[in-house]
Amino acid sequence: MRFATRVVHSGHEVDGPHGSVVPPIHVATTYDRFAQDPPTHFYSRGENPTMAALERCLAEVEGAAHCAVFSSGQAAATTALSLLSPGQRLVCCDDVYGGTHALITGLRRFGVLVDQVDLSDQDLAAAALADDVAMVWLETPTNPLLKVIDIAAVSRLAHARGALVVVDNTFASPALQQPLRWGADVSLHSTTKFVAGHSDVLGGALVCDDPALHRAFTDHRTLAGNVPSGMDCFLVHRGVKTLSVRVERQVRTAQTLVDLLLDAPGVTEVLYPGLPTHPGHEIAARQLSAPGSIISFRYAGQVEKLLAGTDLFACAVSLGGVRSLIECPALMTHRPIPVEVRVAAGITDDLVRLSIGIEDPTDLADDLTTALTAGL
Ligand SMILES: *Cc1c(COP(=O)(O)O)cnc(C)c1O
């Protein structure tokens, strides 16, 4: 089955006695042993049939053997990072999701050595991975600068050191990028974003091929209790069915808006992996099936007026939903980062990030043009 069919059909065994064409929402916390032959369900902190259906779906969608789902992307990250022991070293890309940055910083308290490196620079990546390392963590494209990291190249270096490679695949979604194909060991998703796609449910996932790794994730989840509810699993499973059509539309509109921004008054730079001038363009063209629907740009006008000047773009954090969003990382998502660190990384006050939804492209273009003019 091809991707657009898999997102609709995966994990959807028809419910025997009733013939319902969608998986039922199981809300039971506990299961009667003698009513099952053989007994497979025990307690919902470990497993639940609605959760299991979603896991089969997301594993198949990403072309992997296993998937474990979680109550949020952060919950999935917490479980993945729980593999690290005191004295071990984690190498993480520098432009990383704010929540991940806080989690890995917290690991230092437990004696884990943490190095943040620009892994989109092949020389810096090689130098960082020349020493002992237990885990390499990367996002590509990164947030909000949309830097592109070569998953295959980093995985080769990491595996030579025996390190595990975790790719946060939230920005690309399984529709555009499948990290395990490029040698990564684990693909992480905040399913809150593109996978569920409607900004109405939190969720996370860890996708992998190795059964022992999967077992470690589900064992940790059972103990940590960071499981999603049956209702949440149903919503994510319902959302993923339209992933293919949503992303197709979102990418097409993003490309139109990139063209608009390149010529727009006040826009001094457009960051988008689909542009031939983007430093990661070549890797992106190989690694991603399309350049995505997140656009960052630098704006010479008044950013606050631009944010307030849009009608259709909600000024909000998060991304990947059906509704278009606009945000200023320096004021919003990346505000907790110390100013000098943020600015040195290129996340300056004039940087604006768009997440393109599925609205009519002409309406979005008109709205953006009005707002860009309002800020000048
Ligand atoms: C949102 C996000 C997360 C965290 O996911 P939550 O579902 O909000 O916990 C992790 N990584 C990236 C890239 C994200 O955008």
The ligand as a Tripos MOL2 file, in Angstrom:
@<TRIPOS>MOLECULE
LIG
   15    15     1     0     0
SMALL
NO_CHARGES

@<TRIPOS>ATOM
      1 C1          5.5140   20.5420   19.8970 C.3       1 LIG1
      2 C2          6.8110   19.8720   19.7300 C.ar      1 LIG1
      3 C3          7.2840   18.9680   20.7040 C.ar      1 LIG1
      4 C4          6.5630   18.6780   21.9930 C.3       1 LIG1
      5 O1          5.3190   18.1120   21.7910 O.3       1 LIG1
      6 P1          4.0360   18.3070   22.7530 P.3       1 LIG1
      7 O2          3.0220   17.4400   22.1180 O.co2     1 LIG1
      8 O3          3.6990   19.7670   22.7710 O.co2     1 LIG1
      9 O4          4.4510   17.8150   24.1080 O.co2     1 LIG1
     10 C5          8.4910   18.3490   20.4440 C.ar      1 LIG1
     11 N1          9.2160   18.6060   19.3310 N.ar      1 LIG1
     12 C6          8.8010   19.4730   18.4010 C.ar      1 LIG1
     13 C7          9.6270   19.7050   17.1780 C.3       1 LIG1
     14 C8          7.5800   20.1280   18.5570 C.ar      1 LIG1
     15 O5          7.1870   21.0140   17.6340 O.3       1 LIG1
@<TRIPOS>BOND
     1     1     2 1
     2     2     3 ar
     3     2    14 ar
     4     3     4 1
     5     3    10 ar
     6     4     5 1
     7     5     6 1
     8     6     7 2
     9     6     8 1
    10     6     9 1
    11    10    11 ar
    12    11    12 ar
    13    12    13 1
    14    12    14 ar
    15    14    15 1
@<TRIPOS>SUBSTRUCTURE
     1 LIG1         1 GROUP 0 **** ****
